[in-house]
Amino acid sequence: MTFKRSYLSLALLLVTGQVAANDMVPGKQQQKPILLTDATIHTATQGVLEQTDLLMVDGKIAKIGQDLTAPANAEVIDLKGKHIYPGLIALVNQLGLIEIEAVRSTDDTHEVTDTNPDVRAGIAYNADSEVIPTVRTNGFSYSLVYPRGDRLMGQSSLMQLDAWNWQDATVKGQVALHINWPNASVLSSPWAPKEPEEMAKNNAKNMTELRAYFVQAKAYATAKAANQHRGIDSRWEAMLPVLKGERPVFVHADDARQIKQAMLFAKEYQLKLVIVGGRDSWRVADELAAAKIPVVFTAPYGLPERDEEPVDIAYKTPALLQKAGVQFALSQDGYWNTRNVVFAAGQAVNYGLTKEQALAAVTINAAKIAGMDSDIGSLEVGKAASVVVSDGDIFDYLGHKVRYMWIDGRAVDLNNRNLQLKDKYEQRYGK
């Protein structure tokens, strides 16, 4: 028995060791100007520019235009026939917080209590994750990572995806407070059956607890303003910018009833609200638009939740939000499936979005929701030189082929474990 336990521990140690670090070296700071010429530039804010050049200097976009003159000592890259996009942004995921779901030691997504508004996800971010390079290969330069939990989950951090450590990766350390909104349904699950009355009681209990947290936080803020508080409580200190409306609250809610509850709650406490998940956001799109509440839609694939819903409602929802005037970004929760968000955007084009709107959903809209649109999210002079080059349409499974990536003007190594294994087994089978 002892031998078996020791053997298992050794096996887990070996697995953990193997995934401890990827082989890609982060890019060096930009040393000389880089001129990209004769490409189709998808700016995300100023339309599509054909046969246009883009100049990067000292990590910033210096010029965009036709027939630009290369500065002295510039590296010139001919991109005729290729497409340039802003570095894509993946909101709300656990990229870099988890490596292998079956190995607990590689999972740093949860805290042990359900009230952790002071937890910052970025500190747990593993810049050496093997998953990160596979996500970069599909065009993603930034990720907003958040901690999971039962109620007040903690604060998300915006990370750039080519770094030595979490400090290098952090673009913005405290983006939003994340709340896992209490259930609003009285339907039980097959694996945990409960009577509707019991479900309703449990839902009410969770709402009471959530409200109690905010009552305590508000009392703490009032006492501190009057210099009457006793000591420092890191939990409620983290809530101060939230209560002042300086930091948004990202409420994870899918059911329309949850969304409406969160909207009323945000109005009561004067919170800056963003809905995350938003499976039913199309049902309350007009209310969301009127209240100017953004949505991070994380269910772009899948079957409908209700029998009466259209079978393709997940694919149509982005276009319905766009039509209603809701500001939204596309994402997928989790970690490894983040790479597929770009194709979800492409799928949304087939169901009503224009290509420019789909691009905005994974670039400038995401940057606005994260409060970073003055620096990233579009190709504009003065913004970060975070640029992606694809052979064809980046949203198309067939045309998509990311050839180059720069983050802040630093060239990113696009190799990854998937490509390494592909090369290995092509040699094994003589291809």
LOGU-774801 format. One line per field, with one value per residue (C-alpha): residue number from 1; x, y, z. Coordinates in pm, whole numbers, plus 50000, padded with zeros to 5 digits. Example, Ala and Ser with C-alpha at 12.3 -4.5 7.8 and 13.67 -1.06 7.14 Angstrom:
<nodes>
num <- (1:2)
east <- (51230:51367)
north <- (49550:49894)
up <- (50780:50714)
</nodes>
This chain:
<nodes>
num <- (1:2:3:4:5:6:7:8:9:10:11:12:13:14:15:16:17:18:19:20:21:22:23:24:25:26:27:28:29:30:31:32:33:34:35:36:37:38:39:40:41:42:43:44:45:46:47:48:49:50:51:52:53:54:55:56:57:58:59:60:61:62:63:64:65:66:67:68:69:70:71:72:73:74:75:76:77:78:79:80:81:82:83:84:85:86:87:88:89:90:91:92:93:94:95:96:97:98:99:100:101:102:103:104:105:106:107:108:109:110:111:112:113:114:115:116:117:118:119:120:121:122:123:124:125:126:127:128:129:130:131:132:133:134:135:136:137:138:139:140:141:142:143:144:145:146:147:148:149:150:151:152:153:154:155:156:157:158:159:160:161:162:163:164:165:166:167:168:169:170:171:172:173:174:175:176:177:178:179:180:181:182:183:184:185:186:187:188:189:190:191:192:193:194:195:196:197:198:199:200:201:202:203:204:205:206:207:208:209:210:211:212:213:214:215:216:217:218:219:220:221:222:223:224:225:226:227:228:229:230:231:232:233:234:235:236:237:238:239:240:241:242:243:244:245:246:247:248:249:250:251:252:253:254:255:256:257:258:259:260:261:262:263:264:265:266:267:268:269:270:271:272:273:274:275:276:277:278:279:280:281:282:283:284:285:286:287:288:289:290:291:292:293:294:295:296:297:298:299:300:301:302:303:304:305:306:307:308:309:310:311:312:313:314:315:316:317:318:319:320:321:322:323:324:325:326:327:328:329:330:331:332:333:334:335:336:337:338:339:340:341:342:343:344:345:346:347:348:349:350:351:352:353:354:355:356:357:358:359:360:361:362:363:364:365:366:367:368:369:370:371:372:373:374:375:376:377:378:379:380:381:382:383:384:385:386:387:388:389:390:391:392:393:394:395:396:397:398:399:400:401:402:403:404:405:406:407:408:409:410:411:412:413:414:415:416:417:418:419:420:421:422:423:424:425:426:427:428:429:430:431)
east <- (50000:50281:50460:50149:50108:50475:50458:50153:50321:50630:50416:50235:50566:50701:50388:50402:50771:50713:50457:50643:50777:50740:51047:50973:51192:51008:51091:51350:51262:51234:51579:51511:51215:51008:50821:50547:50461:50186:49938:49566:49533:49227:49239:48929:48836:48920:48804:49012:49310:49429:49794:49903:50220:50260:50567:50657:50908:51004:50710:50449:50272:50448:50283:50014:49988:50081:50437:50596:50969:51171:51377:51749:51838:51474:51376:51144:50904:50708:50356:50193:49876:49874:49648:49744:49523:49550:49663:49346:49216:49062:48853:48759:48943:49192:49477:49800:49617:49569:49776:49622:49276:49348:49660:49561:49907:49876:49536:49553:49210:49031:49070:48938:48674:48388:48461:48786:48746:49113:49250:49436:49448:49757:49985:49907:49962:50217:50387:50558:50234:50243:49891:49979:50188:49907:49666:49911:49932:49569:49636:49578:49819:49627:49420:49205:49245:49017:48992:48698:48490:48142:48054:48305:48568:48837:48996:49095:49424:49498:49810:50017:50105:50481:50659:50916:50692:50365:50524:50641:50305:50085:49937:49673:49671:49323:49071:48744:48583:48423:48101:47948:47581:47346:47127:46779:46626:46438:46520:46756:47029:47011:47326:47199:46819:46637:46276:46182:46108:46454:46613:46422:46535:46895:46879:46736:47005:47281:47132:47111:47476:47580:47389:47545:47894:47812:47653:47975:48189:47980:47992:48370:48394:48176:48381:48707:48586:48506:48837:48646:48752:48953:49245:49269:49060:49211:48878:48689:48986:48963:48594:48650:48718:48418:48179:48315:48243:48611:48643:48376:48198:48199:47892:47896:47534:47363:46994:46784:46653:47007:47094:46791:46870:47228:47109:46884:47160:47409:47164:47107:47479:47582:47810:47976:47834:47952:47768:47991:47849:47525:47369:47025:47154:46962:46638:46718:46927:46714:46737:47114:47156:46941:47145:47474:47582:47843:47837:48124:47944:48111:47864:47923:47885:47646:47285:46999:46905:46530:46317:46145:46468:46607:46871:47123:47057:47416:47546:47284:47325:47622:47424:47118:47329:47484:47141:47015:47316:47480:47856:47990:48303:48330:48514:48514:48563:48818:49175:49275:48958:49049:49227:48890:48738:48870:48672:48364:48390:48408:48103:47913:47980:47776:47490:47460:47774:47991:48360:48442:48194:48336:48689:48576:48431:48779:48981:48859:48536:48731:48986:48709:48550:48892:48954:49258:49126:49359:49657:49551:49268:49314:49581:49621:49921:50044:49899:50100:50264:50074:50026:49928:49989:49784:49815:49438:49119:49206:48845:48836:48947:49096:49249:49371:49748:49925:50276:50402:50317:50461:50360:50479:50711:50872:50878:50693:50804:50498:50630:50433:50393:50128:50358:50648:50444:50316:50672:50781:50516:50537:50897:50787:50550:50774:50559)
north <- (50000:50236:50143:50220:50560:50641:50526:50743:51044:50991:50959:51285:51455:51342:51459:51793:51830:51761:52039:52288:52495:52528:52551:52888:53186:53518:53780:54049:54416:54575:54702:54851:54970:54701:54788:54553:54625:54573:54386:54400:54571:54504:54797:54705:55075:55239:54968:54752:54906:54732:54724:54922:54939:54944:55072:54963:55167:55115:54886:55126:55166:55467:55494:55329:55415:55326:55330:55421:55495:55254:55427:55365:55013:54904:54542:54529:54235:54199:54076:54096:53888:53850:53998:54202:54210:54354:54101:53918:53940:53645:53759:53559:53228:53028:53026:52991:52900:52533:52284:51938:51906:51561:51681:51898:52048:52214:52370:52712:52839:52822:52950:52750:53003:53159:53524:53631:53977:54048:53750:53854:53589:53729:53632:53264:53294:53046:53214:52881:52692:52459:52570:52937:52889:52685:52974:53228:53029:53116:53488:53565:53811:53888:53698:53814:53548:53523:53303:53067:53037:53008:53375:53665:53493:53760:53996:53931:54034:54116:53930:53947:53599:53616:53655:53506:53531:53673:54012:54046:53922:54160:54440:54541:54368:54444:54466:54363:54187:53859:53734:53394:53492:53270:53029:53156:52829:52575:52288:52034:51843:51466:51406:51615:51595:51836:51942:52284:52419:52319:52476:52799:52813:52754:53025:53272:53181:53244:53581:53677:53588:53788:54091:54052:54068:54399:54533:54453:54605:54920:54951:54912:55183:55419:55357:55408:55735:55856:55720:55492:55150:54914:54771:54673:54396:54307:54169:54493:54707:54534:54626:55002:55073:54854:55048:55377:55260:55277:54904:54701:54394:54099:53896:53539:53469:53277:53266:53570:53583:53599:53877:54083:54028:54140:54452:54551:54478:54687:54975:54957:54963:55185:54918:54922:54595:54354:54027:53723:53406:53559:53250:53419:53770:53775:53753:54077:54248:54564:54611:54555:54806:55067:55028:55027:54699:54508:54130:53884:53607:53274:53029:53072:52696:52433:52322:52535:52502:52495:52289:52595:52773:52767:52500:52761:53026:53008:53106:53380:53548:53772:53916:53966:54155:54363:54449:54557:54783:54583:54617:54262:54052:53687:53441:53085:52999:52739:52742:52517:52594:52965:52898:52833:53175:53310:53044:53120:53474:53337:53121:53429:53589:53309:53398:53772:53956:54137:54048:54389:54333:53986:54130:54398:54126:53979:54302:54656:54560:54328:54603:54849:54606:54552:54927:54909:55038:55340:55102:54781:54632:54808:54907:55281:55511:55542:55213:54907:54729:54407:54271:53937:53832:53556:53404:53437:53523:53468:53364:53092:52738:52695:53039:53086:53051:53281:53347:53627:53785:54084:54197:54549:54516:54197:53906:53605:53247:53069:52719:52509:52155:52066:52157:51974:51655:51693:51718:51425:51184:51296:51175:50857:50770:50900:51189)
up <- (50000:50090:49769:49563:49725:49672:49312:49248:49408:49193:48882:48957:49027:48693:48511:48688:48608:48241:48212:48428:48140:47765:47541:47380:47476:47517:47257:47316:47338:46994:46890:46546:46339:46167:45848:45728:45366:45110:45334:45395:45735:45949:46190:46401:46425:46090:45852:45618:45436:45119:45008:45313:45522:45901:46085:46439:46640:47005:47071:46930:46598:46443:46100:45887:45518:45163:45034:45365:45361:45571:45844:45860:45981:45964:45914:45614:45574:45250:45335:44994:44993:45373:45640:45946:46257:46607:46867:46969:47327:47513:47808:48121:48129:48339:48088:48282:48603:48523:48328:48372:48523:48668:48852:49147:49188:48847:48924:49091:48992:49331:49683:49979:50091:49898:49988:49824:49670:49745:49547:49231:48960:48793:49082:49019:48643:48507:48212:48130:48068:47768:47678:47626:47305:47149:47211:47071:46748:46679:46709:47078:47236:47557:47810:48102:48370:48674:48985:49027:49343:49490:49534:49547:49338:49326:49076:48719:48557:48196:48082:47765:47642:47585:47917:48155:48462:48590:48659:48298:48173:48371:48164:48419:48756:48894:48613:48778:49073:48963:49123:49068:49075:49278:49088:48998:48876:49090:48855:49009:48828:48765:48975:49270:49270:49500:49547:49399:49748:49865:49557:49614:49977:49879:49611:49860:50115:49862:49767:50134:50183:49877:49997:50344:50189:50025:50343:50531:50257:50249:50631:50616:50348:50554:50870:50685:50531:50882:51014:51250:51121:51337:51148:50783:50625:50288:50163:50207:50104:49766:49753:49793:49421:49335:49560:49420:49065:48978:48916:48733:48861:48623:48714:48586:48497:48217:48306:48212:48571:48706:48463:48568:48937:48879:48696:48987:49237:49040:49026:49401:49485:49192:49050:48709:48576:48306:48239:48179:48028:47907:47753:47779:47708:47381:47582:47768:47500:47487:47866:47858:47575:47752:48071:47873:48031:47828:47783:47757:47572:47652:47494:47118:47061:47186:47199:47337:47704:47641:47405:47257:47162:46808:46766:46645:46910:47042:46698:46649:46987:46890:46597:46820:47074:46796:46654:46996:47048:47328:47358:47367:47341:47246:47467:47598:47962:48068:47938:47646:47444:47441:47112:46943:47021:46691:46506:46716:46584:46232:46298:46418:46078:45919:46152:46105:46215:45963:45962:46111:46395:46460:46472:46716:46942:47000:46984:47051:47231:47459:47521:47611:47856:48017:48030:47802:47469:47471:47449:47272:47068:46735:46484:46536:46552:46911:47032:47130:46838:46910:46563:46410:46049:45887:45541:45493:45680:46047:46121:45856:45945:45599:45539:45896:45925:46169:46035:46257:46590:46772:47121:47203:46904:47037:46793:46940:46883:46739:46799:47048:47182:46924:46636:46798:46830:46476:46345:46559:46437:46076:46095:46268:45983:45706:45591)
</nodes>
